[in-house]
């Protein structure tokens, strides 16, 4: 749900307390906040944000050059993919650099008269949000900045025109060059902003890239492509089905759901102790996620915990849970009533109903006594690990969350035991 972040005045207040104010000229006059947060073609000699960490101080200045290189404002021998990889890896490895990168991107995408540079700055922000979130104290500031650009394309074009008219009155050659810059083709800035806004909401909750393996060029490319082509992870069920329409037009269910489920079974998951409870190696899960998002299932898989972990992640990251929010109260109100619980399923939108029934049918395989003896995952354990991936409590009250967690588990248990899913066999 879109919520209005902090106001412009609050953002100025935050900046005045946290910006590492720079100076210029012979008398070292302090640069104003507005100039500190406006596009800069030169280099910086100290970080944008106040820090006492010497390593951060040094890396921040180098990173500013990388940002300029990615945006095309500084010449470099590296291609843009590699520039993005170096930048993202620095911040992924060094938490203290993350807010610094985001404030540098805010600066370089403010009052930037070159549309191509502006678009590439927003692109780098979108890529970065795929790997790490800002700190909690900086999140509201970044959210506020992105929010102001959700529907700002006309304002941006007008602002660029005003700046160009103001600065470029020297000769026709420079005027022609600037005019060309403002008319470069590319995605509207609002497209980047809308993607970044949704991505920020998710990464703030789920965290960024996990594991020990550093980011790769493939992951950078995937993060950039996701701006235009929605990922199979973190999208809505409707978006996922729309995306697979060309490749699997006859499918009634998401390809990613059926493929990962079948992989778990093909690798003997129903005979694997702790399946769904024991997580797969996070780096292997990340690698599989990258391939699945490209419609590929590698033949080298051997551990059923890898696709099982990714399947749980897919359910958990859906933009709206399998059981939509408007049915949540009805679910937890009927957590002890089998008939009422089954009745809720029949009320769901058709796509949600099919996806949920496929999941329950899948879990019913694991709930069979012959398999429970091997997996040590009875119906209660299955409900416990899967309920949080199907239902989402919206309350912030720990007591409500604790109480509802028990009811969510009981509701899912009712479905595993009582829901007739025989019609799902053979459905893809």
C-alpha positions as CSV (number, residue, x, y, z in Angstrom):
1,X,0.0,0.0,0.0
2,X,1.4,3.4,-1.0
3,X,1.7,5.6,2.1
4,X,2.9,9.2,2.0
5,X,6.4,9.5,3.5
6,X,8.0,12.4,5.3
7,X,7.3,15.9,4.0
8,X,9.8,18.1,2.1
9,X,10.4,20.3,5.2
10,X,11.2,17.2,7.3
11,X,13.6,16.0,4.6
12,X,15.4,19.4,4.7
13,X,15.6,19.1,8.5
14,X,17.0,15.6,8.2
15,X,19.6,16.7,5.7
16,X,20.7,19.7,7.8
17,X,21.5,17.3,10.7
18,X,23.1,14.4,8.7
19,X,24.9,16.0,5.7
20,X,28.6,16.5,5.9
21,X,28.6,20.1,4.7
22,X,31.2,20.7,2.0
23,X,33.1,24.0,1.4
24,X,34.4,25.7,-1.7
25,X,36.6,28.6,-2.8
26,X,39.7,30.3,-1.3
27,X,37.8,31.2,1.9
28,X,36.3,27.7,2.2
29,X,32.7,28.9,2.3
30,X,30.1,26.3,3.2
31,X,28.0,25.0,0.3
32,X,24.2,25.4,0.9
33,X,22.1,22.3,1.4
34,X,20.4,22.8,-2.0
35,X,23.7,22.9,-3.7
36,X,24.9,19.9,-1.7
37,X,21.9,18.0,-3.1
38,X,22.2,19.2,-6.7
39,X,24.0,17.5,-9.6
40,X,27.8,18.0,-9.5
41,X,30.1,17.4,-12.4
42,X,33.3,17.5,-10.3
43,X,34.7,15.2,-7.6
44,X,34.1,15.3,-3.9
45,X,36.8,15.4,-1.2
46,X,34.8,14.0,1.7
47,X,31.6,11.9,2.1
48,X,28.2,13.3,1.7
49,X,27.1,12.0,5.1
50,X,28.8,12.5,8.5
51,X,31.0,9.6,9.5
52,X,34.1,9.0,11.6
53,X,35.1,5.8,9.8
54,X,38.3,6.4,7.9
55,X,37.7,3.6,5.4
56,X,34.2,5.0,4.6
57,X,35.6,8.5,4.1
58,X,38.1,7.2,1.5
59,X,35.7,4.8,-0.2
60,X,32.9,7.4,-0.4
61,X,34.9,9.7,-2.6
62,X,35.9,6.8,-4.9
63,X,32.3,5.7,-5.1
64,X,31.2,9.1,-6.2
65,X,33.4,8.7,-9.2
66,X,31.9,5.3,-9.9
67,X,28.4,6.9,-9.7
68,X,29.5,9.6,-12.2
69,X,31.0,6.9,-14.5
70,X,27.8,4.8,-14.5
71,X,25.7,7.9,-15.3
72,X,28.0,8.8,-18.2
73,X,29.3,12.0,-16.5
74,X,32.9,10.8,-16.1
75,X,34.9,8.8,-18.6
76,X,36.0,5.3,-17.7
77,X,37.5,2.3,-19.4
78,X,35.1,-0.1,-17.6
79,X,31.7,-0.9,-19.2
80,X,28.6,0.1,-17.2
81,X,27.9,-3.4,-16.0
82,X,31.3,-3.6,-14.4
83,X,31.0,-0.1,-12.9
84,X,27.6,-1.2,-11.4
85,X,29.1,-4.4,-10.1
86,X,32.1,-2.7,-8.4
87,X,29.7,-0.1,-6.8
88,X,27.1,-2.6,-5.6
89,X,29.8,-5.0,-4.3
90,X,31.4,-2.2,-2.2
91,X,28.1,-1.3,-0.6
92,X,27.0,-5.0,-0.2
93,X,30.3,-5.8,1.6
94,X,30.5,-2.5,3.6
95,X,27.2,-1.6,5.3
96,X,28.4,1.9,6.2
97,X,28.6,2.9,2.5
98,X,25.0,2.1,1.6
99,X,23.3,5.3,2.8
100,X,26.2,7.2,1.2
101,X,25.5,5.7,-2.2
102,X,21.8,6.5,-2.0
103,X,22.4,10.1,-1.0
104,X,25.0,10.4,-3.8
105,X,22.4,9.1,-6.3
106,X,19.8,11.6,-4.9
107,X,22.3,14.4,-5.5
108,X,23.2,13.3,-9.0
109,X,19.6,12.9,-10.0
110,X,18.6,16.4,-8.8
111,X,18.7,19.3,-11.2
112,X,20.5,17.1,-13.7
113,X,20.1,18.7,-17.2
114,X,21.1,15.5,-19.1
115,X,18.1,13.2,-19.4
116,X,20.2,10.1,-20.2
117,X,22.5,10.7,-17.2
118,X,19.4,11.3,-15.0
119,X,17.8,8.0,-16.2
120,X,21.0,6.0,-15.6
121,X,21.2,7.5,-12.1
122,X,17.7,6.2,-11.3
123,X,18.6,2.9,-13.0
124,X,21.6,2.5,-10.6
125,X,19.3,3.2,-7.7
126,X,16.9,0.5,-8.9
127,X,19.8,-2.0,-9.3
128,X,21.2,-1.2,-5.8
129,X,17.8,-1.8,-4.1
130,X,17.9,-5.4,-5.4
131,X,21.0,-6.0,-3.2
132,X,20.7,-3.9,-0.1
133,X,18.4,-1.6,1.8
134,X,19.2,1.8,3.3
135,X,19.5,2.0,7.1
136,X,16.2,2.4,9.0
137,X,17.0,6.1,9.8
138,X,17.7,6.9,6.1
139,X,14.8,4.9,4.7
140,X,12.2,7.6,5.2
141,X,14.4,10.2,3.5
142,X,15.0,8.0,0.5
143,X,11.3,7.0,0.4
144,X,10.3,10.7,0.4
145,X,12.6,11.4,-2.5
146,X,11.3,8.5,-4.6
147,X,7.7,9.4,-3.7
148,X,8.1,12.9,-5.1
149,X,9.0,11.4,-8.5
150,X,6.2,8.8,-8.8
151,X,4.3,11.1,-11.2
152,X,6.7,13.8,-12.1
153,X,7.7,13.4,-15.7
154,X,6.2,16.8,-16.9
155,X,7.8,18.6,-13.9
156,X,11.2,17.0,-14.7
157,X,11.0,18.0,-18.4
158,X,10.0,21.5,-17.4
159,X,12.8,21.7,-14.8
160,X,15.5,20.6,-17.3
161,X,14.2,23.2,-19.8
162,X,14.4,25.9,-17.1
163,X,18.0,24.9,-16.1
164,X,19.1,24.7,-19.7
165,X,17.6,28.1,-20.6
166,X,19.3,29.5,-17.5
167,X,22.8,28.1,-18.0
168,X,23.1,27.7,-21.8
169,X,23.1,31.1,-23.5
170,X,26.7,31.1,-24.6
171,X,26.6,29.8,-28.2
172,X,24.4,27.8,-30.5
173,X,26.7,24.8,-30.4
174,X,26.4,24.2,-26.7
175,X,22.7,25.0,-26.9
176,X,22.3,22.3,-29.5
177,X,24.2,19.8,-27.5
178,X,22.1,20.4,-24.4
179,X,18.9,20.2,-26.3
180,X,19.9,16.8,-27.6
181,X,20.6,15.7,-24.1
182,X,17.2,16.6,-22.9
183,X,15.5,14.7,-25.7
184,X,17.4,11.4,-25.3
185,X,15.1,8.5,-25.5
186,X,14.6,6.3,-22.4
187,X,12.1,5.2,-19.8
188,X,10.1,7.9,-18.1
189,X,11.6,8.8,-14.7
190,X,8.3,7.9,-13.1
191,X,8.7,4.3,-14.3
192,X,12.0,4.0,-12.4
193,X,10.5,5.8,-9.4
194,X,7.5,3.4,-9.2
195,X,9.8,0.4,-9.4
196,X,12.2,1.8,-6.8
197,X,9.3,2.6,-4.5
198,X,7.9,-0.9,-4.6
199,X,11.4,-2.4,-4.3
200,X,12.2,-0.2,-1.3
201,X,9.1,-1.4,0.5
202,X,10.1,-5.0,0.0
203,X,13.9,-4.8,0.7
204,X,13.2,-2.8,3.9
205,X,11.2,-5.9,5.2
206,X,13.1,-8.8,3.6
207,X,16.6,-7.4,3.6
208,X,18.9,-7.5,0.6
209,X,20.9,-10.2,-1.0
210,X,21.9,-12.9,1.5
211,X,24.7,-15.4,1.5
212,X,28.5,-15.3,1.3
213,X,29.0,-15.0,-2.5
214,X,29.5,-11.5,-3.8
215,X,27.2,-10.1,-6.4
216,X,27.8,-11.2,-10.0
217,X,27.5,-9.5,-13.4
218,X,24.5,-11.9,-14.1
219,X,22.8,-10.6,-11.0
220,X,23.4,-7.0,-12.0
221,X,22.0,-7.6,-15.5
222,X,19.0,-9.4,-13.9
223,X,18.3,-6.5,-11.5
224,X,18.4,-4.0,-14.4
225,X,16.1,-6.1,-16.6
226,X,13.6,-6.4,-13.7
227,X,12.8,-2.7,-14.0
228,X,11.0,-3.4,-17.3
229,X,10.3,-7.1,-17.1
230,X,8.7,-8.0,-13.8
231,X,10.5,-10.8,-11.9
232,X,8.7,-14.1,-11.1
233,X,9.5,-13.2,-7.5
234,X,7.8,-10.3,-5.7
235,X,5.2,-9.7,-8.4
236,X,1.5,-10.3,-8.2
237,X,0.0,-13.6,-9.4
238,X,-1.7,-11.7,-12.2
239,X,1.6,-10.2,-13.4
240,X,3.3,-13.6,-13.3
241,X,0.5,-15.3,-15.3
242,X,0.6,-12.4,-17.8
243,X,4.4,-12.8,-18.2
244,X,4.2,-16.5,-18.9
245,X,1.3,-16.1,-21.4
246,X,3.7,-16.2,-24.4
247,X,5.7,-19.2,-23.3
248,X,3.0,-21.3,-21.6
249,X,-0.4,-19.9,-22.9
250,X,-2.4,-23.0,-21.8
251,X,-1.1,-23.1,-18.2
252,X,-3.7,-22.4,-15.4
253,X,-1.0,-22.2,-12.7
254,X,2.2,-20.2,-12.4
255,X,5.1,-22.1,-14.1
256,X,7.4,-21.3,-11.2
257,X,5.1,-22.8,-8.7
258,X,4.6,-26.1,-10.5
259,X,8.2,-26.5,-11.6
260,X,9.7,-25.9,-8.2
261,X,7.1,-28.2,-6.5
262,X,7.9,-31.0,-9.0
263,X,11.7,-30.5,-8.5
264,X,11.2,-31.0,-4.7
265,X,9.4,-34.3,-5.4
266,X,11.8,-35.4,-8.2
267,X,14.8,-35.0,-5.8
268,X,13.1,-37.1,-3.1
269,X,11.9,-34.3,-0.9
270,X,9.0,-36.4,0.5
271,X,11.7,-38.7,2.0
272,X,14.0,-36.0,3.2
273,X,14.1,-35.3,6.9
274,X,13.3,-31.7,7.9
275,X,12.1,-30.8,4.4
276,X,10.8,-27.1,4.4
277,X,12.2,-26.7,7.9
278,X,15.9,-27.1,7.1
279,X,16.9,-24.2,4.8
280,X,18.9,-24.9,1.6
281,X,22.4,-23.3,1.1
282,X,21.5,-19.6,0.6
283,X,24.0,-19.1,-2.2
284,X,22.7,-22.1,-4.0
285,X,19.1,-20.8,-3.5
286,X,20.2,-17.4,-5.0
287,X,21.7,-19.1,-8.0
288,X,18.6,-21.2,-8.6
289,X,16.4,-18.1,-8.3
290,X,18.4,-16.3,-11.0
291,X,18.0,-19.3,-13.3
292,X,14.3,-19.8,-12.6
293,X,13.7,-16.1,-13.4
294,X,15.1,-16.9,-16.8
295,X,12.7,-19.8,-17.2
296,X,15.4,-22.4,-16.6
297,X,15.6,-25.3,-14.2
298,X,19.2,-26.7,-14.1
299,X,19.7,-30.4,-14.3
300,X,22.5,-30.3,-11.7
301,X,20.2,-30.0,-8.7
302,X,20.7,-32.7,-6.1
303,X,19.5,-31.3,-2.8
304,X,15.7,-31.0,-2.5
305,X,16.1,-28.3,0.2
306,X,17.3,-25.9,-2.5
307,X,14.0,-25.8,-4.6
308,X,12.0,-26.2,-1.3
309,X,13.6,-23.1,0.1
310,X,13.1,-21.2,-3.1
311,X,9.4,-22.3,-3.3
312,X,8.8,-21.0,0.2
313,X,10.5,-17.7,-0.8
314,X,8.3,-17.4,-3.9
315,X,5.1,-17.7,-1.8
316,X,6.5,-15.4,0.8
317,X,7.5,-12.7,-1.7
318,X,4.3,-12.5,-3.6
319,X,3.1,-8.9,-3.8
320,X,-0.2,-10.0,-2.3
321,X,-0.3,-13.3,-0.4
322,X,-2.0,-16.4,-1.9
323,X,-4.9,-15.7,0.5
324,X,-5.6,-12.0,-0.2
325,X,-5.7,-9.6,2.7
326,X,-9.5,-9.1,2.6
327,X,-10.0,-12.8,3.6
328,X,-7.5,-12.7,6.5
329,X,-10.0,-12.1,9.3
330,X,-12.3,-14.8,8.0
331,X,-9.4,-17.2,8.0
332,X,-8.4,-16.6,11.6
333,X,-12.0,-16.6,12.7
334,X,-12.5,-20.1,11.4
335,X,-9.3,-21.7,12.4
336,X,-11.1,-24.5,14.3
337,X,-14.0,-25.0,12.0
338,X,-13.2,-27.4,9.0
339,X,-16.3,-26.6,7.0
340,X,-15.9,-22.9,7.4
341,X,-12.2,-23.0,6.5
342,X,-12.9,-24.9,3.3
343,X,-15.7,-22.5,2.5
344,X,-13.3,-19.6,2.6
345,X,-11.2,-21.2,-0.1
346,X,-14.2,-21.3,-2.4
347,X,-14.7,-17.6,-2.0
348,X,-11.2,-16.7,-3.2
349,X,-10.6,-15.3,-6.7
350,X,-10.2,-18.2,-9.2
351,X,-6.4,-17.8,-9.7
352,X,-5.8,-17.6,-5.9
353,X,-8.0,-20.6,-5.3
354,X,-6.1,-22.7,-7.9
355,X,-2.7,-21.7,-6.6
356,X,-3.7,-22.4,-3.0
357,X,-5.3,-25.7,-3.8
358,X,-2.2,-26.7,-5.7
359,X,-0.1,-25.9,-2.6
360,X,-2.4,-27.8,-0.3
361,X,-2.4,-30.8,-2.6
362,X,1.4,-30.6,-2.6
363,X,1.5,-30.5,1.2
364,X,-1.0,-33.4,1.5
365,X,1.7,-35.6,-0.2
366,X,4.1,-34.8,2.6
367,X,1.4,-35.3,5.3
368,X,0.9,-38.9,4.4
369,X,2.0,-41.2,7.3
370,X,4.5,-43.1,5.1
371,X,6.3,-39.9,4.4
372,X,6.0,-38.3,7.8
373,X,8.0,-41.2,9.2
374,X,10.9,-40.2,7.1
375,X,10.6,-36.4,7.0
376,X,9.6,-35.9,10.7
377,X,7.3,-33.2,9.3
378,X,3.7,-34.0,10.3
379,X,0.7,-31.9,9.4
380,X,1.4,-29.5,12.4
381,X,5.0,-28.9,11.3
382,X,4.0,-28.4,7.7
383,X,1.3,-25.9,8.7
384,X,3.8,-24.1,11.0
385,X,6.4,-23.5,8.3
386,X,4.0,-22.7,5.5
387,X,1.3,-20.6,7.2
388,X,3.5,-17.4,7.2
389,X,4.0,-17.7,3.5
390,X,0.2,-17.8,2.8
391,X,-1.3,-15.4,5.3
392,X,0.1,-12.0,6.4
393,X,-0.9,-10.3,9.7
394,X,-1.1,-6.5,9.2
395,X,-0.9,-5.7,12.9
396,X,2.2,-4.1,14.6
397,X,1.1,-5.3,18.0
398,X,3.4,-8.2,19.1
399,X,0.6,-9.8,21.2
400,X,-1.8,-9.8,18.2
401,X,0.9,-11.2,15.9
402,X,1.7,-13.9,18.4
403,X,-2.0,-14.9,18.9
404,X,-2.7,-14.8,15.1
405,X,0.3,-16.9,14.3
406,X,-1.3,-19.8,16.2
407,X,-4.6,-19.3,14.4
408,X,-2.9,-19.0,11.0
409,X,-1.2,-22.3,11.6
410,X,-4.4,-24.0,12.7
411,X,-6.3,-22.6,9.7
412,X,-3.7,-24.1,7.2
413,X,-3.7,-27.4,9.1
414,X,-7.5,-27.5,8.6
415,X,-7.0,-27.2,4.9
416,X,-4.3,-29.8,4.7
417,X,-6.5,-32.3,6.6
418,X,-10.0,-31.5,5.1
419,X,-9.7,-29.7,1.7
420,X,-10.5,-31.9,-1.3
421,X,-7.8,-31.2,-3.9
422,X,-8.3,-34.3,-6.1
423,X,-9.3,-32.0,-9.0
424,X,-5.8,-30.5,-9.1
425,X,-4.1,-33.7,-10.3
426,X,-2.6,-33.1,-13.7
427,X,-3.3,-29.4,-13.7
428,X,-0.4,-27.2,-14.8
